[in-house]
């Protein structure tokens, strides 16, 4: 009589109990492009909100390009981190642990995104001097976000595959 199925089920059941006994275990292999794209989109959403808000505030206050870009990048990090921060707080983490998870999960992703999309804006002729009502402003900004998404997704896939980046957050979902 073949008992291999029973032994495999018992081993899985035993492994499940061991997994609950210790700290969260991170998946380090078999990361799909879909998972990487979702992590990137999650990060990009926070970044986009912060960056657009920073550009609107800087423009409304009639700040120069450098000050406005610094504000936009700062707010991109704040909003990017906050999406993860509030999700892991909702999962029950204390503030200190939640901040550590958000920093570990999003820093590289946000940094790559900000470098790429602000680089594109800075290198697009006339985009830095365009006003919020100009199509060039929105074309450069949205184009920068699109390119940043394409470049950051493989970075996130690589990091998640090594148990870093958004893999840290998955333990709390």
C-alpha atoms as one frame of an Amber mdcrd trajectory, in Angstrom:
protein
   0.000   0.000   0.000   1.390   3.429  -1.002   1.557   5.829   1.944   3.648
   8.497   0.233   0.703  10.888  -0.044   0.011  10.519   3.686   3.668  11.095
   4.579   3.861  14.136   2.277   0.710  15.597   3.873   2.103  14.960   7.349
   5.383  16.647   6.400   3.495  19.653   4.993   1.378  19.844   8.146   4.497
  19.659  10.336   6.231  22.329   8.221   3.207  24.606   8.567   3.427  24.392
  12.358   7.126  25.172  12.248   6.478  28.192  10.050   4.040  29.601  12.617
   6.499  29.092  15.451   9.168  31.521  14.222   9.526  34.821  12.424   7.946
  35.251   8.996   9.642  33.275   6.237  10.161  35.090   2.935   9.655  33.514
  -0.466  12.948  33.778  -2.325  12.275  31.874  -5.519   9.698  31.778  -8.255
   8.867  35.488  -8.191   6.549  36.286 -11.066   6.663  39.381 -13.223   3.090
  40.046 -12.108   4.138  40.162  -8.442   7.022  42.479  -9.308   4.724  44.720
 -11.370   2.187  44.910  -8.515   4.941  45.861  -6.045   6.202  48.496  -8.484
   2.718  49.865  -9.123   2.104  50.062  -5.359   5.303  52.067  -4.967   4.669
  54.188  -8.063   1.217  55.176  -6.841   2.586  56.692  -3.640   5.467  58.305
  -5.511   3.166  59.822  -8.124   0.829  61.302  -5.525   3.721  62.823  -3.599
   5.525  64.080  -6.652   2.482  65.692  -8.254   1.510  67.274  -4.939   5.043
  68.630  -4.551   4.994  70.110  -8.042   1.608  71.718  -7.448   2.699  73.193
  -4.089   6.039  74.419  -5.468   4.341  76.007  -8.458   1.621  77.613  -6.327
   4.296  79.095  -4.040   6.247  80.263  -7.131   9.355  78.371  -6.032  12.218
  77.733  -8.404  12.797  74.430 -10.184  15.324  73.070  -7.675  13.192  73.801
  -4.603  10.084  72.399  -6.270  11.898  69.230  -7.344  13.326  68.718  -3.836
   9.829  69.077  -2.353   8.349  66.737  -4.985  10.994  64.051  -4.371  10.629
  64.379  -0.591   6.857  63.992  -0.817   7.265  61.058  -3.219   9.264  59.236
  -0.530   6.804  60.243   2.203   3.750  59.037   0.279   5.565  55.981  -1.090
   6.534  54.876   2.415   3.143  55.768   3.873   1.264  53.283   1.673   3.371
  50.442   3.063   3.510  51.896   6.566  -0.255  52.029   6.976  -0.733  48.566
   5.456   1.671  46.909   7.902   0.300  48.933  10.827  -3.150  47.617   9.912
  -1.636  44.108  10.061  -0.701  44.763  13.698   2.882  46.002  13.691   3.938
  48.688  16.159   5.147  52.008  14.723   8.872  51.278  15.082   8.603  47.877
  13.375   6.270  49.264  10.709   8.727  52.037   9.857  11.565  49.508   9.563
   9.469  47.334   7.230   8.451  50.320   5.072  12.056  51.502   4.772  13.270
  47.997   3.891  10.433  47.405   1.452  10.421  50.642  -0.498  13.691  52.580
  -0.321  15.418  51.081  -3.363  12.226  51.021  -5.419  11.369  54.653  -4.672
  14.966  55.789  -5.210  15.181  54.124  -8.643  11.789  55.506  -9.616  12.625
  59.032  -8.536  16.007  58.974 -10.230  14.509  57.792 -13.515  11.392  59.918
 -13.685  13.044  63.123 -12.453  15.946  62.481 -14.809  13.506  62.272 -17.701
  11.780  65.488 -16.641  15.125  67.278 -16.238  16.356  66.054 -19.636  13.144
  66.835 -21.556  13.689  70.207 -23.222  11.377  72.808 -21.715   9.749  70.471
 -19.170  11.374  72.126 -16.143   9.973  75.489 -17.171   6.548  74.199 -18.229
   3.536  75.188 -16.144   0.940  72.836 -14.690  -1.430  73.901 -17.474   1.058
  72.906 -20.209   0.759  69.578 -21.993   4.572  69.319 -22.011   4.623  69.253
 -18.193   2.149  66.358 -17.976   3.641  64.492 -20.932   7.132  64.589 -19.428
   5.839  63.673 -15.962   3.639  60.777 -17.092   6.268  59.591 -19.557   8.806
  59.652 -16.737   6.478  57.565 -14.561   5.984  55.044 -17.370   9.717  54.648
 -18.008  10.384  54.478 -14.254   7.826  51.665 -13.968   9.489  49.699 -16.773
  12.969  50.117 -15.261  11.958  49.570 -11.619   9.891  46.402 -12.157  12.947
  44.180 -12.889  14.731  45.750  -9.909  11.796  44.823  -7.671  11.629  41.314
  -9.156  15.311  40.803  -8.403  14.942  42.134  -4.849  11.793  40.153  -4.041
  13.506  37.032  -5.372  16.214  37.554  -2.761  13.798  38.120   0.110  14.278
  41.886   0.080  12.182  44.869  -0.960   8.470  44.082  -1.065   9.173  40.495
   0.046   9.519  41.967   3.541   5.940  43.262   3.370   4.425  39.989   2.133
   4.948  38.418   5.567   2.293  40.810   6.899  -0.427  40.294   4.276
